[in-house]
């Protein structure tokens, strides 16, 4: 019966808060506890489990492999508890923090412009948004959701489709006036074809020629880390870029960029997914609200 006296969910919540706030003092402030009380509670948890969860040092702390596993399972258990309570108080509006990691193009052209409308619908949800084209580890980055483009690798993550977009080849009017507007795959040979710096040797531009696809490799002296950087290079007339249509929709409408070889575009698309750790049935209301909203929005 003594085991019933242990508030295991409370211990989990404190441990999760320490991890997400990246420190005992920060967690203590959000929990309205003293840092020493938080530290003692985590130490008591480690003693009860018989495993070290956190390596402490003068520069902060680092989760052990056991700590990573316990953090992931704790998040799931706390989500189940929240879901159970939500079943009783389903009239309550979603609230709490949603930490989102997204690639730069989606964040710039879809997510960030929708933030005011999202906040108007869900005023109790606090968004914490990070933009990077690097693939992050959700557990290590403390992210609830990551937005990823392209095929997904097999993993223990759950994915939700947000939409898809075509890719288009664009250049500025000034650049096209200077170098010429390509009409075929062969015409691309005289153009600077800018590509992604992390896959310069692999990137190909598919162009339809006589009913089949010809793959033209990127070529030139310009590469960039993300699609948004390529867009800006195209805008200043540095060369041609092949990027997601949603990124340049407004630029094309305004005449800042011109889509070329559209009649030879094979129509291939890039699919965007939201990936997260929790099975859908265990998702907290705040994360479900975020996913539902941006699945509804699509690609803007």
Secondary structure by P-SEA (a helix, b strand, c coil): ccccccaaaaaaaaaaaaaaaccaaaaaaaacccaaaaaaaaaaaaaaaccccccccccbbbbcaaaaaaaaaaaaaaaaaaaaaaaaacccccccbbbbbbcccccccccccaaaaaaaacccccccccccccccccccccccbbbbccccccccbbbbbcbbbbbbbbbcaaaaaaccccccccccccccccccccccccbbbbbbcccbbbbbccccccccccaaaaaaaaaaccccccccccccaaaaaaccccccccccccbbbbbbbbbbccccccccaaaaaaaaaaaaaccc
